[in-house]
Amino acid sequence: MNSRSHRVEGTEIVQRRAVSAVLAATALLVTAGCSSDDGGGGASGGGTTPSSSTTSEASPTRQAAEETPPAKGSVKVLRTAATGLDTPWGLAPLPDGDLLVSSRDQATITRVDGETGKKTELGEVPGVSPAGEGGLMGLALSPDYASDHMVYAYFTSASDNRVVRMLYEEGKPSGEQLGAPDTVFKGIPKGYIHNGGRIAFGPDKMLYAGTGESGNTGLSQDEKSLGGKILRLTPDGEPAPGNPFPDSPVYSLGHRNVQGLAWDSKQRLFASEFGQDTWDELNAIEPGGNYGWPEAEGRSDEGDFRNPLAQWATDDASPSGIAYAEGSIWMAGLKGQRLWRIPLKGTEASADPQAFLEGEYGRLRTVVSAGGDKLWVVTSNTDGRGDPKEGDDRILQVQVS
């Protein structure tokens, strides 16, 4: 009951309880590799275990009232929006339809014309120290971008992973349009592998960041460490109000390497995660939830850990970015070289995951909503682990159902 409900008259309370009882009864009737950045290594699940599978933890009564997308969907590539990108990683759509894309290894941010594909370099981000899986990674626009023109970026420095924000001044010459980075948050463990890197502003206008354990598995279960976590921050980099641990930016723990963050139409958070040798994961994120690494990879019988809503053999996924559209989570696969569709019924998968674009465009790094039934998909073939073709790397616009 919210604060206003305490002030309703007794009659209204009775009426609301009666309505709730009817709704509940109706619902009851209706209910009848290391798979690190390269997706590299190790067993792919072994034996006759299927390459993808789903699990359910949500209440059946609760889920029955939610609209469910069809079990099977579709993907149509509408066009190639840009080509010739160098190690693209983060993507941030601008209000006018253009796109900002980061180069992990060049530490630059480029503006791509959403119609013509013309590229204009904004500038190089100082302080980035690219190496291995580290460099300039996730991008996000300020919730107040229309007035403050701030661009947030997650990058690897010489000493850590951190989040900065920069003023984007379109009127300046190409190459000089980024202001000096203002450090918003620092101290995230860095490594040659497992640097996380995805950032996004949630429906609550708080800043979420997916981090990795930098190859030190013990960090994931350490509530005081920033490694192997999802962090929730204010736009100024303070621990966000309402976080599950007092005065801490940690929102969830027990992660190995989180590189995908997305919210559904009900404002529920989902995250993709690299497994080691056996299972990659898509998780429904709850505040304070422990997702098991390194004690559990994929599903576990350990009651203290939250199980993934779907898991994949590492050869078939090695997931990075995710986006929500048309009732499903859409997940990019690096080693898997495919786009996965996971239809949702609340916080569980309503049908088996379905693969698209398998091997057609190589490694897929980032997926971002383009509005309605359209997505932007970014390839990742120039990152040292792919097989670049003419035109790589590229941004695709796809239509999904």
C-alpha positions as CSV (number, residue, x, y, z in Angstrom):
1,M,0.0,0.0,0.0
2,N,1.5,3.4,-0.9
3,S,1.4,6.5,1.2
4,R,-1.8,7.9,-0.4
5,S,-3.6,4.6,0.3
6,H,-3.3,5.3,4.0
7,R,-5.7,8.2,3.6
8,V,-8.5,6.5,1.7
9,E,-11.8,6.0,3.4
10,G,-12.9,2.7,4.8
11,T,-15.4,2.1,2.0
12,E,-12.7,2.5,-0.6
13,I,-10.4,0.1,1.1
14,V,-13.2,-2.6,1.1
15,Q,-13.8,-1.9,-2.6
16,R,-10.2,-2.2,-3.5
17,R,-9.8,-5.5,-1.6
18,A,-12.9,-6.8,-3.4
19,V,-11.4,-5.8,-6.8
20,S,-8.0,-7.5,-5.8
21,A,-9.9,-10.7,-4.9
22,V,-11.6,-10.8,-8.2
23,L,-8.3,-10.2,-10.1
24,A,-6.6,-12.9,-8.1
25,A,-9.4,-15.3,-8.8
26,T,-9.3,-14.4,-12.5
27,A,-5.5,-15.0,-12.6
28,L,-5.9,-18.4,-11.1
29,L,-8.4,-19.4,-13.7
30,V,-6.2,-18.2,-16.5
31,T,-3.3,-20.2,-15.1
32,A,-4.3,-23.9,-16.3
33,G,34.9,-20.2,-22.0
34,C,36.5,-19.3,-21.1
35,S,33.5,-17.6,-22.4
36,S,35.2,-14.2,-21.9
37,D,35.1,-11.5,-24.4
38,D,36.2,-13.8,-27.2
39,G,33.8,-16.5,-26.2
40,G,36.8,-18.7,-26.2
41,G,37.3,-21.9,-24.8
42,G,36.6,-25.0,-23.0
43,A,33.7,-27.4,-23.2
44,S,30.5,-26.2,-24.9
45,G,28.2,-28.0,-22.6
46,G,29.2,-31.6,-23.4
47,G,27.2,-34.7,-24.0
48,T,23.7,-34.4,-25.3
49,T,22.9,-31.3,-23.3
50,P,21.0,-28.8,-25.5
51,S,22.9,-25.7,-26.5
52,S,20.2,-23.4,-24.9
53,S,17.7,-23.9,-22.2
54,T,15.3,-22.0,-20.0
55,T,14.2,-22.0,-16.4
56,S,11.4,-20.4,-14.5
57,E,11.4,-18.9,-11.0
58,A,8.6,-16.4,-11.2
59,S,5.1,-16.9,-9.7
60,P,2.9,-18.6,-12.3
61,T,-0.2,-16.6,-11.1
62,R,1.7,-13.4,-11.5
63,Q,3.0,-14.3,-15.0
64,A,-0.4,-15.5,-16.3
65,A,-1.7,-12.0,-16.3
66,E,1.1,-10.8,-18.5
67,E,0.9,-10.7,-22.3
68,T,3.2,-13.3,-23.9
69,P,4.9,-12.9,-27.3
70,P,4.7,-15.7,-29.9
71,A,7.0,-18.6,-29.3
72,K,8.7,-17.9,-32.7
73,G,9.8,-14.6,-34.0
74,S,11.6,-13.1,-37.0
75,V,14.5,-10.8,-37.9
76,K,14.8,-8.8,-41.1
77,V,17.9,-6.8,-41.9
78,L,16.6,-3.5,-43.2
79,R,19.9,-1.9,-44.1
80,T,23.6,-1.4,-43.2
81,A,23.6,1.9,-41.5
82,A,27.4,2.3,-41.3
83,T,30.6,0.5,-42.3
84,G,34.3,0.8,-41.7
85,L,34.2,1.1,-37.9
86,D,37.3,0.2,-35.8
87,T,36.6,-2.0,-32.8
88,P,33.1,-0.5,-32.1
89,W,31.8,-1.2,-28.6
90,G,29.2,1.2,-27.2
91,L,26.3,2.8,-29.1
92,A,24.1,5.7,-28.0
93,P,21.3,6.9,-30.2
94,L,20.9,10.7,-30.3
95,P,17.5,12.4,-30.2
96,D,17.7,13.4,-33.9
97,G,18.3,9.8,-35.0
98,D,22.1,9.9,-35.4
99,L,24.3,7.5,-33.4
100,L,27.3,7.9,-31.2
101,V,29.7,4.9,-31.3
102,S,32.8,4.2,-29.3
103,S,36.0,2.6,-30.6
104,R,37.4,0.4,-27.9
105,D,41.0,0.4,-29.1
106,Q,41.2,3.9,-30.7
107,A,39.5,5.5,-27.7
108,T,37.5,7.7,-30.0
109,I,33.8,8.6,-30.2
110,T,32.3,8.9,-33.7
111,R,28.9,10.3,-34.8
112,V,27.2,8.3,-37.5
113,D,24.5,9.9,-39.5
114,G,21.5,7.7,-39.1
115,E,20.4,8.1,-42.7
116,T,23.5,8.3,-44.8
117,G,26.1,6.5,-42.6
118,K,28.5,9.5,-42.8
119,K,31.0,9.3,-39.9
120,T,32.3,12.4,-38.0
121,E,34.8,11.9,-35.2
122,L,34.0,13.9,-32.1
123,G,37.4,13.4,-30.6
124,E,39.6,11.1,-28.6
125,V,38.8,10.4,-24.9
126,P,42.0,11.1,-22.9
127,G,43.0,8.7,-20.1
128,V,41.9,5.5,-21.9
129,S,44.5,2.7,-21.7
130,P,43.3,0.0,-24.2
131,A,44.7,-3.6,-23.7
132,G,43.1,-7.0,-24.1
133,E,39.4,-6.6,-23.5
134,G,39.8,-3.2,-22.0
135,G,39.5,0.2,-23.6
136,L,36.7,2.7,-24.3
137,M,33.5,0.7,-24.0
138,G,30.0,1.6,-23.0
139,L,28.3,4.9,-23.8
140,A,25.1,6.5,-22.4
141,L,23.5,9.9,-22.8
142,S,22.6,11.9,-19.7
143,P,18.9,11.6,-18.7
144,D,19.0,15.4,-19.2
145,Y,20.9,15.4,-22.4
146,A,18.5,17.8,-24.1
147,S,19.7,20.5,-21.7
148,D,23.2,19.4,-20.5
149,H,24.6,17.6,-23.6
150,M,26.5,15.2,-21.4
151,V,27.8,11.9,-22.8
152,Y,28.8,9.2,-20.2
153,A,31.5,6.6,-21.0
154,Y,32.9,3.5,-19.3
155,F,36.6,3.0,-19.9
156,T,39.8,1.3,-18.8
157,S,42.5,3.6,-17.5
158,A,46.1,2.8,-16.5
159,S,44.9,1.9,-13.0
160,D,41.2,0.9,-13.1
161,N,37.9,0.9,-14.9
162,R,35.9,4.1,-14.5
163,V,32.9,6.1,-15.6
164,V,33.3,9.7,-16.9
165,R,31.1,12.3,-18.5
166,M,32.0,14.8,-21.2
167,L,30.3,17.8,-22.7
168,Y,29.5,17.3,-26.4
169,E,29.7,20.6,-28.2
170,E,28.4,20.1,-31.7
171,G,29.5,23.5,-32.9
172,K,33.2,22.9,-32.5
173,P,35.4,21.4,-35.3
174,S,35.4,17.7,-35.9
175,G,37.9,16.1,-33.5
176,E,37.4,18.8,-30.9
177,Q,33.8,18.4,-29.9
178,L,34.3,16.5,-26.6
179,G,35.0,18.4,-23.4
180,A,37.5,17.2,-20.9
181,P,36.3,14.0,-19.1
182,D,34.9,14.5,-15.6
183,T,35.4,11.4,-13.5
184,V,32.0,10.3,-12.2
185,F,33.1,7.0,-10.6
186,K,36.4,5.1,-10.4
187,G,38.1,2.2,-8.7
188,I,36.4,-0.7,-10.6
189,P,39.0,-3.5,-10.9
190,K,40.7,-3.8,-14.3
191,G,42.3,-6.7,-16.0
192,Y,43.4,-8.0,-19.4
193,I,40.1,-9.8,-19.4
194,H,36.6,-9.4,-17.8
195,N,36.3,-5.6,-17.6
196,G,32.5,-5.5,-17.9
197,G,31.9,-2.2,-19.6
198,R,28.1,-1.7,-20.3
199,I,26.5,1.4,-18.8
200,A,22.8,2.5,-19.1
201,F,20.4,4.9,-17.4
202,G,17.4,3.0,-16.1
203,P,13.8,4.1,-16.0
204,D,14.6,5.6,-12.6
205,K,17.2,7.9,-14.2
206,M,19.9,6.1,-12.2
207,L,23.1,5.0,-13.8
208,Y,23.7,1.2,-14.0
209,A,27.1,-0.3,-14.8
210,G,28.0,-3.9,-15.5
211,T,31.5,-4.9,-14.2
212,G,33.7,-7.9,-14.5
213,E,35.9,-9.7,-11.9
214,S,39.0,-8.9,-14.0
215,G,40.1,-12.6,-13.8
216,N,40.1,-12.6,-10.0
217,T,37.1,-14.8,-9.2
218,G,37.0,-14.0,-5.5
219,L,35.9,-10.5,-6.2
220,S,32.4,-11.5,-7.3
221,Q,31.3,-12.7,-3.9
222,D,33.0,-9.9,-2.0
223,E,30.2,-7.3,-1.3
224,K,32.9,-4.6,-0.7
225,S,34.5,-5.1,-4.1
226,L,33.2,-3.4,-7.2
227,G,34.3,-6.3,-9.5
228,G,31.8,-8.9,-10.7
229,K,28.8,-6.7,-9.9
230,I,26.0,-4.5,-11.3
231,L,26.4,-1.1,-9.8
232,R,23.6,1.5,-9.4
233,L,24.7,5.1,-9.1
234,T,23.2,8.6,-9.2
235,P,24.2,10.6,-12.3
236,D,26.9,12.2,-10.1
237,G,28.4,8.9,-9.2
238,E,27.1,8.4,-5.7
239,P,25.4,5.2,-4.4
240,A,21.8,5.5,-5.6
241,P,19.1,5.9,-3.0
242,G,17.4,2.6,-2.2
243,N,20.3,0.4,-3.0
244,P,20.2,-3.0,-1.2
245,F,23.5,-2.5,0.7
246,P,23.8,0.6,2.9
247,D,26.0,3.4,1.4
248,S,27.2,1.0,-1.4
249,P,26.9,1.3,-5.2
250,V,26.5,-2.5,-5.4
251,Y,23.0,-3.5,-6.8
252,S,23.7,-7.2,-7.4
253,L,26.7,-9.5,-7.0
254,G,28.1,-13.0,-8.0
255,H,28.6,-12.0,-11.6
256,R,31.5,-13.0,-13.8
257,N,31.5,-10.4,-16.6
258,V,28.4,-8.4,-17.3
259,Q,28.2,-6.7,-20.7
260,G,24.4,-6.5,-21.3
261,L,21.8,-4.4,-19.5
262,A,18.2,-3.8,-20.6
263,W,14.8,-3.1,-19.1
264,D,11.4,-4.5,-20.2
265,S,8.2,-2.6,-20.5
266,K,7.5,-3.2,-16.8
267,Q,10.8,-1.6,-15.9
268,R,12.4,-4.9,-14.9
269,L,16.1,-5.2,-15.3
270,F,17.8,-8.0,-17.3
271,A,21.6,-8.7,-17.7
272,S,23.7,-11.0,-19.9
273,E,26.8,-12.6,-18.5
274,F,29.8,-14.6,-19.8
275,G,30.2,-18.0,-18.4
276,Q,33.6,-19.8,-18.2
277,D,33.6,-23.2,-20.0
278,T,30.0,-24.4,-19.8
279,W,27.1,-21.9,-19.5
280,D,26.5,-18.3,-20.5
281,E,23.6,-16.6,-18.8
282,L,20.7,-14.2,-19.2
283,N,19.5,-13.1,-15.7
284,A,16.5,-11.3,-14.3
285,I,18.1,-8.9,-11.8
286,E,16.8,-8.3,-8.4
287,P,18.2,-5.8,-5.9
288,G,20.8,-7.6,-3.7
289,G,20.5,-10.8,-5.7
290,N,23.5,-13.1,-5.8
291,Y,24.0,-14.8,-9.2
292,G,26.5,-17.4,-8.0
293,W,29.9,-16.9,-9.6
294,P,32.3,-18.5,-9.0
295,E,30.4,-21.1,-6.9
296,A,27.8,-21.6,-9.7
297,E,28.0,-21.3,-13.5
298,G,24.5,-21.6,-15.0
299,R,21.8,-23.2,-12.9
300,S,22.6,-24.4,-9.4
301,D,20.7,-26.2,-6.6
302,E,22.3,-23.8,-4.1
303,G,19.4,-22.0,-2.6
304,D,21.3,-18.7,-2.0
305,F,22.0,-18.2,-5.7
306,R,19.5,-16.9,-8.3
307,N,19.3,-19.1,-11.4
308,P,19.4,-17.7,-14.9
309,L,16.2,-17.5,-16.9
310,A,18.1,-18.9,-19.9
311,Q,21.5,-20.4,-20.4
312,W,23.6,-21.3,-23.4
313,A,26.7,-23.4,-24.2
314,T,29.5,-20.9,-24.5
315,D,30.2,-21.8,-28.2
316,D,26.7,-20.7,-29.0
317,A,26.5,-17.3,-27.3
318,S,29.4,-15.5,-25.4
319,P,26.9,-12.7,-25.0
320,S,27.5,-9.0,-24.9
321,G,24.8,-6.4,-25.5
322,I,21.1,-6.9,-25.0
323,A,18.0,-4.9,-25.8
324,Y,14.2,-5.3,-25.2
325,A,11.7,-5.1,-28.1
326,E,8.4,-6.7,-29.0
327,G,8.1,-8.7,-25.8
328,S,11.5,-10.3,-26.0
329,I,15.1,-9.8,-25.0
330,W,17.5,-9.7,-28.0
331,M,21.0,-10.8,-27.2
332,A,24.2,-10.4,-29.2
333,G,26.6,-13.3,-29.4
334,L,30.3,-12.9,-30.0
335,K,31.7,-16.4,-30.5
336,G,28.2,-17.6,-31.2
337,Q,28.0,-15.0,-34.1
338,R,24.2,-14.8,-33.9
339,L,21.4,-12.7,-32.5
340,W,19.3,-14.6,-29.9
341,R,15.6,-13.9,-29.2
342,I,14.4,-14.8,-25.7
343,P,10.6,-14.3,-25.5
344,L,9.5,-13.2,-22.0
345,K,6.6,-13.9,-19.7
346,G,7.4,-11.6,-16.8
347,T,10.9,-12.6,-15.6
348,E,10.9,-16.0,-17.2
349,A,11.4,-17.2,-20.7
350,S,8.1,-18.1,-22.3
351,A,9.6,-20.3,-25.0
352,D,13.0,-21.7,-26.0
353,P,15.5,-19.0,-27.3
354,Q,15.7,-18.7,-31.0
355,A,18.8,-17.8,-33.1
356,F,19.0,-15.4,-36.0
357,L,21.7,-14.1,-38.4
358,E,23.8,-17.2,-37.5
359,G,27.3,-16.6,-39.0
360,E,26.0,-14.0,-41.5
361,Y,27.8,-11.0,-40.0
362,G,30.4,-12.5,-37.7
363,R,30.7,-11.5,-34.1
364,L,27.9,-9.4,-32.7
365,R,28.8,-7.0,-29.9
366,T,26.0,-4.5,-29.2
367,V,22.2,-4.4,-29.5
368,V,20.2,-1.2,-28.9
369,S,16.6,-0.3,-29.4
370,A,15.9,1.8,-32.5
371,G,12.2,2.3,-31.4
372,G,9.2,0.1,-31.8
373,D,10.1,-3.2,-33.6
374,K,13.6,-2.0,-34.8
375,L,17.0,-2.5,-33.4
376,W,20.6,-1.4,-34.0
377,V,23.1,-4.2,-34.1
378,V,26.8,-3.6,-34.0
379,T,29.3,-6.2,-35.3
380,S,32.7,-6.9,-33.6
381,N,35.1,-8.4,-36.1
382,T,38.0,-6.0,-35.8
383,D,38.6,-6.6,-32.1
384,G,41.5,-9.1,-32.8
385,R,39.3,-12.2,-32.3
386,G,37.1,-12.0,-35.4
387,D,37.6,-12.5,-39.1
388,P,37.0,-9.1,-40.7
389,K,35.4,-8.9,-44.1
390,E,35.3,-5.9,-46.4
391,G,33.2,-3.2,-44.7
392,D,33.7,-4.4,-41.2
393,D,32.9,-3.4,-38.6
394,R,29.3,-2.2,-39.3
395,I,26.0,-1.1,-37.8
396,L,22.9,-2.9,-39.0
397,Q,19.3,-1.8,-38.6
398,V,17.0,-4.8,-38.2
399,Q,13.2,-5.3,-37.8
400,V,12.1,-7.9,-35.3
401,S,9.0,-9.7,-34.1
